[in-house]
Amino acid sequence: MISNLNKRNSMIISFEIELELEDKTKTLPIIWDKPNSPVKKPFYHRTVTQLYDFSDVITGIIIPSTIPAQIEYKLNHMLEHIRLLDNDKLNKLPIGVVDCTDDSALEQLYRHAECVDFFEDRNIEMFKQKLLDNITLERLIDVIGNEKPHSEHHGLANEWGQYRLLSQLNLNNEFDEELYEIKQVLSETRYYKKLLLNEKKQKPGIDSQNKKRFKTILDNLKAKKIKIAVIDDKVHNGWDKAYSSMFTNSVVDCFDQNKKEFDAKKSSKYDLIILDLRLEETPVHDNTEIFGIEEMSGIQLLKKIKSVDPSIPVIMCTASNKSWSYDAAIHSGADGFWTKESPDFGMSLDYQFYNTLDLLNTVKNILEWSEKVRPLYKEMTKIYDHVFTHNPIIASSIDNKRNMVFSQLHSQRSKFIEKKYGSSGLVTAYLAICSLVNEAISYYRKLIEGKFYVIIDDDQYEFCEKISNKNQQSQFIISDSAIDLIKNRSYNPKKENFLFPEKQFMNFLLEKLNLRDLRKKYGFLSKIRNHLDIIHSKPIKEEFDPTTGNHTGADLPKLKFDHLYEMLEIYVKVFKTL
């Protein structure tokens, strides 16, 4: 240890190493956090890692017992950091401690005075390297005791979790530099340094099938080109690097709500949002937390996001493994939930692997759902926005059906229910889309002196007349001009109908909107709708070719997700062709 005094009485502190080079010694600086501040905290790990450059020639180390005016310096911290170096020679070197209670002692040390007192690790016996070789993880944590940097797992997870996540995602060593940077920061805290040292001695027991599954999901996520928002008050502690490593071809915007705040009004431009539960609060680790869970800053932001765009997928991440945290997130609109890894929850490499796999599965499933369902919601929103400017009442009805479709297809629907009882959500959503025919009729139909007309811009086209027969029953008589326009070889519409002829109306409307090429598809999709079990007691065989509209002897196909898109595509064009 060497100290010198300059004219301003500010000390330059260094520690000394003895080298096998003609009895020479060399001094290395103690690295300080905020060196220009009156209160300076030493970086122990960065200080002792300077020894690596001289590992072949060092024979001993001399360090100070105290540093006057620097009460943040702790002898036992420096001793432990030396003993916890990941080098079998350096961590066993003899250490000399000099009593530096005043400046004169420091000056004596500078002259390599004889006040160096060597001792055999009497203050750090439990952390000798030979003990670390065989120590169990549980014993290691017990030994650390009150040296934890945080008394609760939330703080631990926000410093430890991102390292564990990134180390699992670093399959091809492409993030070695980022991982090294995070490990160096962690190693400044002896608690984490010990865990990192112990982690190297573990061997994971993951089977090849799960490894392959892990890699397949990760490769697929990395290949995606989407836009993601990560919102976490600790995002720049390494979470930005960890989450970004999952989406190497995507744009990842990070928000800490302090220097850079997320604007909920711009939620729709993202394809995925990863949101932390606590953005402002200090964790409370007892059961009283349940009473304020709905007021958590992350939950409040989640509600704002979902009020702007319910279709944007949001995964809530937190160190909390409490059931009420999960419930509050899901009930407030979160589409997924992931618990960050904390040393309090599990420390094995197997736990690390499966915890990361859980996140990958969550992201994969939610994106697959979103890629299927969100476009439906967006297209129905386009219809709603367009119609609202002309007829808010009809738009309100479209809005109700949009919400029904989205709720029936939401990612939180049980797979068990679908497997055992059928895809009722898909059927209900399809029926809701098909029922947009009612809004199309209301939007384009006008009753003038007992006759119904199709109104497009300033043009009106007679469609049918409403009359009462001898029994005072209402009938709808389609005009001859409408019949002539919509009939063809495979479709001969009825002229007289007791109910308003919506099928004929849609065919007439498509013709007048110059969308006649959609008529065959509309007829085919309508038949699928009419022959669903929920409409009829049993499926009806139908000989119909959707490409030609002709009967062929083929049965109608089972309802598929694509049919929802195909039917909605028709209504998008119907409502946007004004």
C-alpha positions as CSV (number, residue, x, y, z in Angstrom):
1,M,0.0,0.0,0.0
2,I,1.5,3.4,-1.0
3,S,0.2,6.8,-0.2
4,N,1.5,10.2,-1.1
5,L,0.4,13.7,-0.1
6,N,0.2,16.5,-2.6
7,K,0.1,20.2,-1.8
8,R,-3.6,20.1,-1.4
9,N,-3.5,17.4,1.2
10,S,-5.5,15.0,-1.0
11,M,-4.2,11.5,-0.8
12,I,-3.4,9.3,-3.8
13,I,-3.8,5.7,-2.4
14,S,-2.3,2.7,-4.0
15,F,-1.5,-0.9,-2.9
16,E,1.8,-2.6,-3.3
17,I,2.7,-5.9,-4.8
18,E,6.0,-7.7,-4.5
19,L,7.4,-9.1,-7.7
20,E,10.0,-11.8,-8.5
21,L,12.0,-9.2,-10.5
22,E,15.2,-8.4,-8.7
23,D,13.3,-7.6,-5.5
24,K,11.4,-4.8,-7.1
25,T,7.9,-3.7,-5.9
26,K,5.2,-2.1,-7.9
27,T,2.2,0.0,-6.8
28,L,-1.3,-0.2,-8.2
29,P,-4.0,2.4,-7.6
30,I,-7.1,1.8,-5.5
31,I,-9.9,2.8,-7.9
32,W,-12.5,5.1,-6.5
33,D,-16.1,5.8,-7.4
34,K,-16.7,9.5,-8.0
35,P,-13.0,10.4,-7.5
36,N,-13.7,14.1,-7.5
37,S,-16.3,13.9,-4.7
38,P,-15.4,14.5,-1.0
39,V,-17.1,11.1,-0.3
40,K,-15.4,8.3,-2.2
41,K,-16.3,4.7,-2.3
42,P,-13.6,2.2,-3.4
43,F,-14.1,-0.2,-6.3
44,Y,-12.7,-3.3,-4.7
45,H,-13.2,-5.7,-7.6
46,R,-11.8,-3.4,-10.2
47,T,-8.9,-2.7,-7.9
48,V,-7.8,-6.2,-7.3
49,T,-8.4,-7.4,-10.9
50,Q,-5.3,-5.3,-11.7
51,L,-3.4,-8.1,-10.3
52,Y,-4.2,-10.3,-13.3
53,D,-1.6,-8.5,-15.4
54,F,1.1,-9.6,-13.0
55,S,-0.2,-13.0,-11.9
56,D,3.0,-14.8,-13.0
57,V,5.4,-12.7,-11.0
58,I,3.6,-11.6,-7.8
59,T,4.9,-13.0,-4.6
60,G,2.9,-11.0,-2.1
61,I,0.4,-8.1,-1.6
62,I,0.5,-5.2,0.9
63,I,-2.7,-3.4,1.7
64,P,-3.7,-0.8,4.3
65,S,-5.7,-1.5,7.4
66,T,-7.4,1.9,7.2
67,I,-7.2,5.0,5.0
68,P,-7.5,8.2,6.9
69,A,-10.4,10.4,5.8
70,Q,-11.8,7.5,3.7
71,I,-14.1,5.6,6.1
72,E,-15.8,3.9,3.2
73,Y,-12.7,1.7,2.8
74,K,-13.0,-1.6,4.7
75,L,-10.0,-3.9,5.2
76,N,-12.1,-7.1,5.3
77,H,-13.8,-6.1,2.0
78,M,-10.4,-5.8,0.3
79,L,-9.2,-9.1,1.8
80,E,-12.3,-11.0,0.7
81,H,-12.1,-9.6,-2.8
82,I,-8.5,-10.8,-3.1
83,R,-9.4,-14.3,-1.8
84,L,-12.4,-14.4,-4.2
85,L,-10.3,-13.8,-7.3
86,D,-10.9,-16.4,-9.9
87,N,-7.2,-17.3,-10.0
88,D,-5.8,-20.2,-8.0
89,K,-2.4,-18.4,-7.5
90,L,-3.6,-14.9,-6.7
91,N,-6.2,-15.9,-4.2
92,K,-3.6,-17.8,-2.2
93,L,-0.9,-15.1,-2.0
94,P,0.4,-13.9,1.3
95,I,-1.2,-10.6,2.3
96,G,0.5,-8.0,4.4
97,V,-1.5,-5.4,6.3
98,V,0.0,-2.2,7.5
99,D,-1.4,0.0,10.2
100,C,-2.1,3.3,8.6
101,T,-3.9,5.3,11.2
102,D,-2.2,8.5,10.4
103,D,-0.3,10.2,7.6
104,S,3.1,9.3,9.1
105,A,2.3,5.7,8.8
106,L,1.4,6.1,5.2
107,E,4.6,7.9,4.5
108,Q,6.5,5.0,6.2
109,L,4.6,2.6,3.9
110,Y,5.6,4.7,1.0
111,R,9.2,4.1,1.9
112,H,8.5,0.5,2.4
113,A,8.9,0.7,6.1
114,E,9.1,-2.3,8.4
115,C,5.6,-1.8,9.8
116,V,4.1,-4.5,7.5
117,D,2.5,-7.2,9.6
118,F,2.0,-10.5,7.7
119,F,-0.6,-12.8,9.0
120,E,-2.2,-16.1,7.8
121,D,-5.7,-15.0,6.9
122,R,-7.0,-15.0,10.5
123,N,-9.8,-12.6,9.6
124,I,-11.0,-14.5,6.5
125,E,-10.5,-18.1,7.3
126,M,-14.0,-19.2,6.1
127,F,-13.3,-17.8,2.7
128,K,-10.1,-19.5,1.9
129,Q,-10.0,-20.9,-1.7
130,K,-9.7,-24.5,-0.4
131,L,-13.0,-24.1,1.4
132,L,-14.7,-22.6,-1.6
133,D,-13.8,-25.5,-3.8
134,N,-16.2,-27.8,-2.0
135,I,-18.7,-25.4,-0.3
136,T,-22.4,-26.0,-1.1
137,L,-24.5,-23.2,-2.3
138,E,-26.7,-23.3,0.8
139,R,-23.6,-23.0,3.0
140,L,-22.2,-20.2,0.9
141,I,-25.4,-18.2,1.3
142,D,-25.4,-18.9,5.0
143,V,-21.8,-17.7,5.3
144,I,-22.8,-14.5,3.4
145,G,-25.4,-13.8,6.0
146,N,-26.2,-10.1,6.5
147,E,-23.8,-9.1,3.7
148,K,-26.7,-9.3,1.1
149,P,-26.8,-6.0,-0.8
150,H,-30.6,-6.0,-0.4
151,S,-32.8,-7.4,2.3
152,E,-35.5,-8.4,-0.1
153,H,-35.6,-10.4,-3.3
154,H,-36.9,-7.6,-5.5
155,G,-33.6,-5.7,-5.3
156,L,-31.6,-8.9,-5.7
157,A,-33.6,-9.8,-8.8
158,N,-33.0,-6.4,-10.5
159,E,-29.2,-6.8,-10.1
160,W,-28.8,-10.6,-10.5
161,G,-31.7,-11.5,-12.8
162,Q,-30.5,-9.7,-15.9
163,Y,-27.1,-11.5,-15.7
164,R,-28.7,-14.9,-15.4
165,L,-31.1,-14.1,-18.3
166,L,-28.4,-12.9,-20.6
167,S,-26.0,-15.7,-19.8
168,Q,-28.7,-18.2,-20.9
169,L,-29.4,-16.3,-24.1
170,N,-25.7,-16.1,-25.0
171,L,-25.7,-19.4,-26.9
172,N,-23.3,-18.3,-29.6
173,N,-21.1,-16.1,-27.3
174,E,-22.2,-13.1,-29.3
175,F,-22.9,-11.2,-26.1
176,D,-19.7,-12.0,-24.2
177,E,-18.7,-8.4,-24.0
178,E,-22.1,-7.3,-22.5
179,L,-22.1,-10.3,-20.1
180,Y,-18.5,-9.5,-19.0
181,E,-19.6,-5.9,-18.3
182,I,-22.5,-7.0,-16.2
183,K,-20.4,-9.5,-14.3
184,Q,-17.8,-6.8,-13.4
185,V,-20.5,-4.6,-12.0
186,L,-21.9,-7.6,-10.0
187,S,-18.5,-8.5,-8.7
188,E,-18.1,-5.2,-6.9
189,T,-20.6,-6.7,-4.4
190,R,-19.1,-9.5,-2.5
191,Y,-22.4,-11.3,-2.3
192,Y,-22.7,-11.6,-6.1
193,K,-19.0,-12.3,-6.5
194,K,-19.3,-15.4,-4.3
195,L,-22.4,-16.5,-6.2
196,L,-20.6,-16.1,-9.5
197,L,-17.6,-18.1,-8.2
198,N,-19.9,-20.9,-7.0
199,E,-21.8,-20.8,-10.3
200,K,-18.7,-21.8,-12.2
201,K,-18.5,-25.0,-10.2
202,Q,-22.0,-26.1,-11.1
203,K,-23.0,-28.5,-13.9
204,P,-26.5,-28.1,-15.5
205,G,-28.6,-31.2,-16.0
206,I,-30.7,-30.2,-19.0
207,D,-31.8,-32.9,-21.4
208,S,-31.1,-32.5,-25.1
209,Q,-34.8,-32.2,-26.1
210,N,-35.3,-29.1,-23.9
211,K,-32.0,-27.6,-25.1
212,K,-33.2,-28.0,-28.7
213,R,-36.6,-26.5,-27.9
214,F,-34.9,-23.6,-26.1
215,K,-32.6,-22.9,-29.1
216,T,-35.5,-23.2,-31.6
217,I,-37.7,-20.7,-29.8
218,L,-34.8,-18.3,-29.3
219,D,-33.7,-18.4,-33.0
220,N,-37.3,-17.7,-34.1
221,L,-37.5,-14.7,-31.7
222,K,-34.1,-13.4,-32.9
223,A,-35.3,-13.6,-36.5
224,K,-38.4,-11.4,-36.0
225,K,-38.4,-7.9,-37.2
226,I,-40.8,-6.1,-34.8
227,K,-40.8,-3.1,-32.5
228,I,-40.6,-3.7,-28.7
229,A,-40.8,-1.3,-25.7
230,V,-39.1,-2.3,-22.5
231,I,-40.3,-0.3,-19.5
232,D,-38.3,-0.8,-16.2
233,D,-36.8,1.6,-13.7
234,K,-33.7,-0.6,-13.7
235,V,-33.6,-1.1,-17.4
236,H,-30.0,0.3,-17.7
237,N,-28.7,-2.1,-15.1
238,G,-28.4,-4.7,-17.8
239,W,-32.0,-5.5,-18.5
240,D,-31.7,-3.5,-21.8
241,K,-28.9,-5.8,-22.9
242,A,-30.7,-9.0,-21.7
243,Y,-34.0,-8.3,-23.4
244,S,-32.3,-7.0,-26.6
245,S,-30.4,-10.2,-26.9
246,M,-33.8,-12.0,-27.5
247,F,-34.6,-9.7,-30.5
248,T,-31.4,-9.1,-32.4
249,N,-33.2,-8.1,-35.6
250,S,-35.9,-6.0,-33.9
251,V,-36.0,-2.5,-32.6
252,V,-36.0,-2.4,-28.8
253,D,-36.8,1.0,-27.1
254,C,-36.0,1.2,-23.4
255,F,-37.7,3.5,-20.9
256,D,-36.8,3.9,-17.2
257,Q,-39.6,6.4,-16.5
258,N,-37.0,8.8,-15.1
259,K,-34.7,10.1,-17.8
260,K,-36.9,8.6,-20.6
261,E,-40.6,8.2,-19.9
262,F,-42.9,5.9,-21.9
263,D,-45.9,7.7,-23.6
264,A,-48.9,5.4,-23.4
265,K,-50.6,7.3,-26.2
266,K,-48.0,5.9,-28.6
267,S,-48.5,2.2,-27.5
268,S,-50.1,1.2,-30.8
269,K,-46.8,1.6,-32.7
270,Y,-45.2,-1.3,-30.8
271,D,-45.7,-5.0,-31.4
272,L,-44.8,-6.0,-27.8
273,I,-44.4,-4.2,-24.5
274,I,-42.3,-5.7,-21.6
275,L,-43.4,-3.9,-18.4
276,D,-42.1,-4.0,-14.9
277,L,-44.6,-4.1,-12.0
278,R,-42.8,-1.6,-9.8
279,L,-41.6,1.5,-11.5
280,E,-41.6,3.8,-8.5
281,E,-42.5,1.9,-5.3
282,T,-40.3,0.5,-2.6
283,P,-41.1,-3.2,-2.2
284,V,-43.1,-4.3,0.8
285,H,-42.5,-7.9,1.6
286,D,-45.5,-8.9,3.8
287,N,-49.1,-9.6,3.1
288,T,-50.1,-6.0,3.4
289,E,-48.9,-5.6,-0.2
290,I,-52.0,-7.2,-1.5
291,F,-54.1,-4.2,-0.5
292,G,-52.2,-1.7,-2.7
293,I,-51.3,-4.0,-5.6
294,E,-53.9,-2.3,-7.9
295,E,-52.2,1.0,-7.3
296,M,-48.7,-0.1,-8.3
297,S,-47.2,2.2,-10.9
298,G,-46.7,-0.7,-13.4
299,I,-50.4,-1.7,-13.1
300,Q,-51.5,1.9,-13.5
301,L,-49.4,2.3,-16.7
302,L,-50.7,-1.1,-17.9
303,K,-54.3,0.2,-17.6
304,K,-53.3,3.4,-19.6
305,I,-51.7,1.3,-22.4
306,K,-54.7,-1.0,-22.6
307,S,-57.1,1.9,-22.7
308,V,-55.3,3.3,-25.7
309,D,-55.0,-0.1,-27.5
310,P,-56.3,-3.3,-25.9
311,S,-54.7,-5.4,-28.7
312,I,-51.1,-4.5,-27.9
313,P,-49.5,-7.5,-26.1
314,V,-48.0,-6.7,-22.7
315,I,-45.9,-9.0,-20.6
316,M,-45.5,-7.9,-17.0
317,C,-42.2,-8.8,-15.4
318,T,-41.4,-8.6,-11.7
319,A,-39.4,-10.1,-8.9
320,S,-42.6,-10.8,-7.0
321,N,-43.8,-14.4,-7.1
322,K,-46.9,-13.6,-5.1
323,S,-50.2,-14.9,-6.5
324,W,-51.8,-11.5,-6.1
325,S,-49.1,-9.9,-8.3
326,Y,-50.0,-12.3,-11.1
327,D,-53.8,-11.8,-10.6
328,A,-53.5,-8.0,-10.5
329,A,-51.5,-8.0,-13.7
330,I,-53.7,-10.4,-15.7
331,H,-57.0,-8.8,-14.5
332,S,-55.6,-5.4,-15.5
333,G,-55.0,-6.5,-19.0
334,A,-51.5,-8.2,-19.1
335,D,-51.2,-10.9,-21.6
336,G,-48.4,-12.7,-19.9
337,F,-46.4,-12.7,-16.6
338,W,-42.8,-13.6,-15.9
339,T,-40.9,-13.7,-12.6
340,K,-37.4,-12.4,-12.7
341,E,-34.8,-14.7,-11.1
342,S,-33.7,-13.8,-7.6
343,P,-31.1,-15.7,-5.5
344,D,-33.9,-16.1,-3.0
345,F,-36.0,-18.2,-5.4
346,G,-33.5,-20.6,-6.8
347,M,-29.8,-20.7,-7.7
348,S,-29.1,-23.8,-9.7
349,L,-28.2,-23.6,-13.4
350,D,-31.3,-25.8,-14.1
351,Y,-33.5,-23.2,-12.4
352,Q,-31.8,-20.5,-14.5
353,F,-32.5,-22.5,-17.7
354,Y,-36.1,-23.2,-17.0
355,N,-36.8,-19.7,-15.8
356,T,-35.5,-18.3,-19.1
357,L,-37.4,-21.0,-21.0
358,D,-40.5,-19.8,-19.3
359,L,-39.9,-16.3,-20.5
360,L,-39.2,-17.5,-24.1
361,N,-42.4,-19.6,-24.1
362,T,-44.4,-16.7,-22.8
363,V,-43.1,-14.3,-25.5
364,K,-43.5,-16.9,-28.2
365,N,-47.1,-17.8,-27.4
366,I,-48.2,-14.2,-27.0
367,L,-46.6,-13.1,-30.2
368,E,-48.1,-16.0,-32.1
369,W,-51.5,-15.0,-30.7
370,S,-50.9,-11.3,-31.4
371,E,-49.9,-12.0,-35.0
372,K,-53.1,-13.8,-35.6
373,V,-55.6,-11.7,-33.6
374,R,-54.2,-8.1,-33.5
375,P,-54.7,-7.6,-37.3
376,L,-58.4,-8.5,-36.8
377,Y,-58.7,-5.9,-34.1
378,K,-56.9,-3.3,-36.2
379,E,-59.1,-3.9,-39.3
380,M,-62.3,-3.7,-37.2
381,T,-60.9,-0.4,-35.7
382,K,-60.4,0.9,-39.3
383,I,-64.1,0.1,-40.0
384,Y,-65.2,1.7,-36.7
385,D,-63.1,4.9,-37.4
386,H,-64.5,5.3,-40.9
387,V,-68.1,4.6,-40.0
388,F,-68.0,6.9,-36.9
389,T,-67.5,10.0,-39.0
390,H,-70.7,9.2,-40.9
391,N,-72.9,7.4,-38.4
392,P,-71.8,7.2,-34.7
393,I,-74.8,5.0,-33.8
394,I,-73.8,2.3,-36.3
395,A,-70.1,2.8,-35.3
396,S,-71.1,2.0,-31.6
397,S,-72.6,-1.3,-32.7
398,I,-69.4,-2.1,-34.7
399,D,-67.3,-1.3,-31.6
400,N,-69.3,-3.8,-29.5
401,K,-68.6,-6.5,-32.1
402,R,-64.9,-5.6,-32.3
403,N,-64.6,-6.0,-28.5
404,M,-66.6,-9.3,-28.7
405,V,-64.2,-10.7,-31.3
406,F,-61.1,-9.6,-29.4
407,S,-62.4,-11.0,-26.1
408,Q,-63.3,-14.4,-27.6
409,L,-59.9,-14.8,-29.2
410,H,-57.8,-13.5,-26.2
411,S,-54.6,-15.3,-25.4
412,Q,-55.8,-16.0,-21.8
413,R,-58.5,-18.4,-23.0
414,S,-57.9,-21.9,-21.6
415,K,-56.3,-24.4,-23.9
416,F,-58.1,-27.1,-21.8
417,I,-61.5,-25.7,-22.6
418,E,-60.7,-25.5,-26.3
419,K,-59.4,-29.1,-26.4
420,K,-62.2,-30.6,-24.4
421,Y,-65.2,-28.5,-25.3
422,G,-64.2,-27.1,-28.7
423,S,-63.1,-23.8,-30.1
424,S,-66.2,-21.9,-29.0
425,G,-64.3,-18.7,-28.9
426,L,-63.4,-19.0,-32.6
427,V,-67.0,-19.8,-33.5
428,T,-68.4,-16.8,-31.5
429,A,-65.8,-14.5,-33.0
430,Y,-66.7,-15.6,-36.5
431,L,-70.4,-15.2,-35.9
432,A,-69.7,-11.6,-34.6
433,I,-67.8,-10.8,-37.8
434,C,-70.5,-12.3,-40.0
435,S,-73.1,-10.3,-38.2
436,L,-71.5,-7.1,-39.5
437,V,-74.0,-7.6,-42.4
438,N,-76.5,-5.9,-40.1
439,E,-74.3,-2.8,-39.8
440,A,-73.7,-2.9,-43.6
441,I,-77.5,-3.0,-44.2
442,S,-78.1,-0.1,-41.7
443,Y,-75.3,1.9,-43.2
444,Y,-76.3,1.7,-46.9
445,R,-80.1,1.0,-46.7
446,K,-82.7,3.8,-46.8
447,L,-86.5,3.5,-46.8
448,I,-88.3,5.9,-49.1
449,E,-92.1,5.7,-49.5
450,G,-92.3,2.0,-48.7
451,K,-89.3,1.0,-50.8
452,F,-85.7,0.2,-49.7
453,Y,-82.8,1.7,-51.6
454,V,-79.1,1.2,-51.5
455,I,-77.5,4.7,-51.1
456,I,-73.9,5.1,-52.2
457,D,-72.7,8.7,-52.2
458,D,-75.4,10.7,-54.0
459,D,-76.7,7.7,-55.9
460,Q,-79.7,5.5,-54.9
461,Y,-80.6,2.1,-56.3
462,E,-84.0,0.5,-55.7
463,F,-83.6,-2.9,-54.0
464,C,-87.0,-4.1,-52.7
465,E,-90.4,-3.1,-51.6
466,K,-92.2,-3.9,-48.3
467,I,-95.8,-4.9,-48.6
468,S,-98.5,-6.6,-46.6
469,N,-100.3,-9.6,-48.0
470,K,-104.0,-10.7,-47.4
471,N,-103.1,-12.1,-44.0
472,Q,-101.5,-8.8,-43.0
473,Q,-98.0,-10.5,-43.1
474,S,-95.2,-8.3,-44.3
475,Q,-93.3,-9.4,-47.4
476,F,-90.2,-8.0,-49.1
477,I,-90.4,-8.1,-52.8
478,I,-87.1,-7.6,-54.6
479,S,-87.2,-5.4,-57.6
480,D,-86.7,-7.0,-61.1
481,S,-83.6,-4.8,-61.7
482,A,-82.0,-6.1,-58.5
483,I,-82.9,-9.7,-59.4
484,D,-81.4,-9.3,-62.9
485,L,-78.2,-7.9,-61.5
486,I,-77.4,-10.5,-58.8
487,K,-78.7,-13.8,-60.4
488,N,-76.3,-16.0,-62.3
489,R,-76.0,-19.7,-63.3
490,S,-75.3,-20.9,-59.7
491,Y,-77.4,-18.4,-57.9
492,N,-81.1,-17.8,-58.5
493,P,-82.4,-15.5,-55.7
494,K,-86.0,-15.7,-54.3
495,K,-88.0,-12.6,-55.3
496,E,-90.4,-12.8,-52.3
497,N,-89.2,-13.1,-48.7
498,F,-90.9,-12.9,-45.3
499,L,-87.8,-11.6,-43.7
500,F,-85.6,-8.8,-45.0
501,P,-83.4,-10.6,-47.6
502,E,-79.9,-9.8,-46.2
503,K,-78.1,-12.3,-48.5
504,Q,-79.6,-10.8,-51.6
505,F,-78.9,-7.3,-50.2
506,M,-75.2,-8.1,-49.7
507,N,-74.9,-9.4,-53.3
508,F,-76.7,-6.3,-54.6
509,L,-74.4,-4.1,-52.5
510,L,-71.2,-5.8,-53.7
511,E,-72.3,-5.3,-57.3
512,K,-73.0,-1.6,-56.8
513,L,-69.7,-1.1,-54.9
514,N,-67.9,-2.7,-57.9
515,L,-66.9,-5.6,-55.5
516,R,-68.6,-8.3,-57.5
517,D,-65.4,-10.5,-57.4
518,L,-66.1,-11.0,-53.7
519,R,-69.6,-12.4,-54.2
520,K,-68.5,-16.1,-54.5
521,K,-66.2,-15.8,-51.4
522,Y,-69.0,-14.2,-49.5
523,G,-71.4,-17.0,-50.4
524,F,-68.9,-19.6,-49.4
525,L,-68.1,-18.0,-46.1
526,S,-71.8,-17.5,-45.4
527,K,-72.5,-21.2,-45.9
528,I,-69.8,-22.0,-43.3
529,R,-71.5,-19.7,-40.9
530,N,-75.0,-21.1,-41.5
531,H,-73.8,-24.7,-41.1
532,L,-72.0,-24.3,-37.8
533,D,-73.2,-26.5,-35.0
534,I,-74.2,-23.5,-33.0
535,I,-76.7,-22.6,-35.8
536,H,-77.8,-26.1,-36.7
537,S,-78.2,-29.2,-34.5
538,K,-75.7,-31.0,-36.8
539,P,-73.4,-30.1,-39.6
540,I,-75.1,-30.1,-43.0
541,K,-73.2,-31.6,-46.0
542,E,-72.9,-29.1,-48.7
543,E,-71.8,-29.6,-52.3
544,F,-70.1,-26.3,-53.0
545,D,-66.9,-25.0,-54.6
546,P,-65.8,-21.7,-53.2
547,T,-63.7,-20.8,-56.2
548,T,-66.5,-21.2,-58.8
549,G,-69.6,-21.2,-56.7
550,N,-70.7,-24.5,-58.3
551,H,-71.8,-27.7,-56.5
552,T,-69.1,-30.4,-56.7
553,G,-70.0,-33.0,-54.1
554,A,-67.4,-31.7,-51.6
555,D,-68.3,-31.0,-48.0
556,L,-67.8,-27.6,-46.4
557,P,-64.5,-27.3,-44.6
558,K,-64.2,-26.9,-40.9
559,L,-64.1,-23.4,-39.6
560,K,-60.5,-22.0,-39.5
561,F,-58.9,-18.9,-38.3
562,D,-58.3,-17.8,-41.9
563,H,-62.1,-17.7,-42.5
564,L,-62.3,-14.9,-40.0
565,Y,-59.8,-12.8,-42.0
566,E,-61.5,-13.6,-45.3
567,M,-64.9,-12.5,-44.0
568,L,-63.6,-9.4,-42.3
569,E,-61.7,-8.5,-45.5
570,I,-65.0,-8.3,-47.3
571,Y,-66.5,-5.9,-44.8
572,V,-63.3,-3.8,-44.7
573,K,-63.8,-3.2,-48.4
574,V,-67.5,-2.7,-48.1
575,F,-67.2,0.0,-45.5
576,K,-64.2,1.7,-47.0
577,T,-65.5,2.0,-50.5
578,L,-67.4,5.2,-49.9
